[in-house]
Amino acid sequence: MSSESIQQQKKKLRRQYRSIRQELPDEKRLQNDQAINHHVATVCRNSKYRTIAGYLAFDCEPEISQALSGLNSGEVEIYLPIIGAGGDDNPLGFRQWSPAPGNPDDENLEPNRFGINEPVIGKLCEISKLDAVLIPLVAWDRKGGRLGMGAGYYDRALFEVAHLASPLRIGVAYEAQRDDELPMNDFDIPLHGVITEKGLFTFGD
């Protein structure tokens, strides 16, 4: 299958799964997010992660700020992605964020050009120094395939560490976003696991 054909399939699937995510009823979304926050906190604590990259929800992605706030402590550092911090070849960086419990919209956040909030102060962390990266996505499959928003920021950032055991690449999504098998390019970086409202799914080699 040609690269152009794969890209066309991805574009179609991206529209399909974004609509599914956006149309999730509010009550169901709240229930799912509560379960996902519980699973995120449990997985990170049980795995004893000390440096975790999370995200702030955008475009009806699962909201995990509650889990990130709870994990943030003297022993655990939370980082958020920021665009433009890693240079031309790797434009995604990670800046430390110390959220106040129940207050994800703090004064240290500003929207980037996509309207996604980013921390404007705090130290940067090299991706190789992270224990886990919690990655939002549009769709996922049981082989570890991930369909993102299309800009390729995470794939470029993760390319340099894709051969290493860490950071763990953990997608965060709803069960409704699962596809049987997503079309993948050679440059797409697979996930180690996905957390949904049903728990953690891991993928073998």
Secondary structure as UniProt FT lines:
FT   HELIX           3..22
FT   HELIX           26..46
FT   TURN            47..48
FT   STRAND          51..53
FT   TURN            59..60
FT   HELIX           65..71
FT   STRAND          77..83
FT   STRAND          92..96
FT   TURN            101..102
FT   TURN            107..108
FT   STRAND          109..111
FT   TURN            113..114
FT   STRAND          117..119
FT   HELIX           127..129
FT   STRAND          132..136
FT   STRAND          139..140
FT   TURN            142..143
FT   STRAND          146..147
FT   HELIX           153..159
FT   TURN            160..163
FT   STRAND          168..172
FT   HELIX           175..177
FT   TURN            186..187
FT   STRAND          193..196
FT   TURN            197..198
FT   STRAND          199..202
//
